[in-house]
Amino acid sequence: MADRVYNFNPGPATLPLPVLEKMKGELLDFQGTGMSILETSHRSPEFKKVHEDTKAIIRETAGVSDDYHVLFTGAGASMQFAMIALNFLSGGKSADYINTGAWSKKAIKEAQLVGNVNVAATSDDKNFTYIPKKYSFDSNAAYVHITSNNTIFGTQWMNFPDTGNVPLIADMSSDIFCRKLDFTKFGMVYAGAQKNLGPAGVTVILLHKDLADKAGGELNTMLKYGTYIEKDSMFNTPPCFAIYTVKLVLEWLKDQGGLDAIEKVNDKKQSLLYGTIDSSGGFYRGTVEKEDRSWMNATMRMGSEELEQTFIAEAKKQGLHGLKGHRSVGGIRVSMYNAMPLAGIEKLVEFMKDFQQKNG
Ligand SMILES: *Cc1c(COP(=O)(O)O)cnc(C)c1O
């Protein structure tokens, strides 16, 4: 406990301490079974309950009904870039994608291998430092795809586009459940767990039944959403331990007061951090448009790369880890997912002020 640091890594990312402690407590003997959940059959009643409880708490947190399938897949959010296109874009259909950088680009690339992609808006003209506000949607599109939070550039959608009757699909890997949100606006939401939900190894999917019904194409078993729906994500062995951890993380979130409460904490965290950047007289410079600043991944630059390196090294000595920006952007990135307490940001801004005083 005494050795734990504030971990600002972008993903895999910090987990709530009570979750890790619960896992530790249950690790050798899961609820009186005399074995670890790691060693338990995925067909056992014990795991079946974990699986059902995890689906239930995901639906509860999102505030959605049984109209949405909750699915668990492997191979990360990246696999969904391909699966979405394979299931919904085959047979000459077209889909609209909004390009907000890195992850959107990868999603577009995979979709282009399957069907027609219309880039309905892009912020590449300013190196993805903003979220596009104007789009040209095709009313016949199979779906519209967005990345709700750009983990690398530090932008986040605050108001989602109105796509009319066309289903909206969102990659929410780095901001799912960070705030209140009307999830019923979405045809599909997916998130690799390792940022805001748990460990690497499982991707959580909410898929509306109407969209699921539109899936087509002759696909291999493991590439079809239909398989995950029919077999309750257990055609093959699911990532049991990752699913179990997601359950614990969402139970922890519920204990905190759910999305209402975490939104307030996240808002405090972001305003404290961005406030410190903005009142630094240019010593710290935010890299994206203010209105599109991410609550989850804050990006900033300093006067020189040397200074940034010193900042990262000095911070680490103070127990503030993982602040290096993505290699494609450079600078500093502060990842402050749900599991990062306000105290972590308070300590960071104290450090920032102190560092500025000594180096400004
Ligand atoms: C990290 C990330 C991904 C990639 O997730 P994997 O699980 O590694 O495939 C995709 N999209 C976003 C927004 C991410 O932050």
The ligand as a MOL file (V3000), in Angstrom:
LIG
                    3D

  0  0  0     0  0            999 V3000
M  V30 BEGIN CTAB
M  V30 COUNTS 15 15 0 0 0
M  V30 BEGIN ATOM
M  V30 1 C -6.4640 2.1010 -26.6150 0
M  V30 2 C -7.5090 2.3910 -27.6180 0
M  V30 3 C -7.8120 1.4980 -28.6580 0
M  V30 4 C -7.0680 0.2170 -28.8630 0
M  V30 5 O -7.4650 -0.7130 -27.9600 0
M  V30 6 P -6.8810 -2.2060 -27.9790 0
M  V30 7 O -7.7350 -2.8210 -26.9150 0
M  V30 8 O -5.4420 -2.1240 -27.6570 0
M  V30 9 O -7.1420 -2.7720 -29.3170 0
M  V30 10 C -8.8340 1.8190 -29.5210 0
M  V30 11 N -9.5050 2.9690 -29.3910 0
M  V30 12 C -9.2270 3.8600 -28.4270 0
M  V30 13 C -10.0150 5.1240 -28.3230 0
M  V30 14 C -8.2170 3.5950 -27.5030 0
M  V30 15 O -7.9480 4.4920 -26.5440 0
M  V30 END ATOM
M  V30 BEGIN BOND
M  V30 1 1 1 2
M  V30 2 1 2 3
M  V30 3 2 2 14
M  V30 4 1 3 4
M  V30 5 2 3 10
M  V30 6 1 4 5
M  V30 7 1 5 6
M  V30 8 2 6 7
M  V30 9 1 6 8
M  V30 10 1 6 9
M  V30 11 1 10 11
M  V30 12 2 11 12
M  V30 13 1 12 13
M  V30 14 1 12 14
M  V30 15 1 14 15
M  V30 END BOND
M  V30 END CTAB
M  END
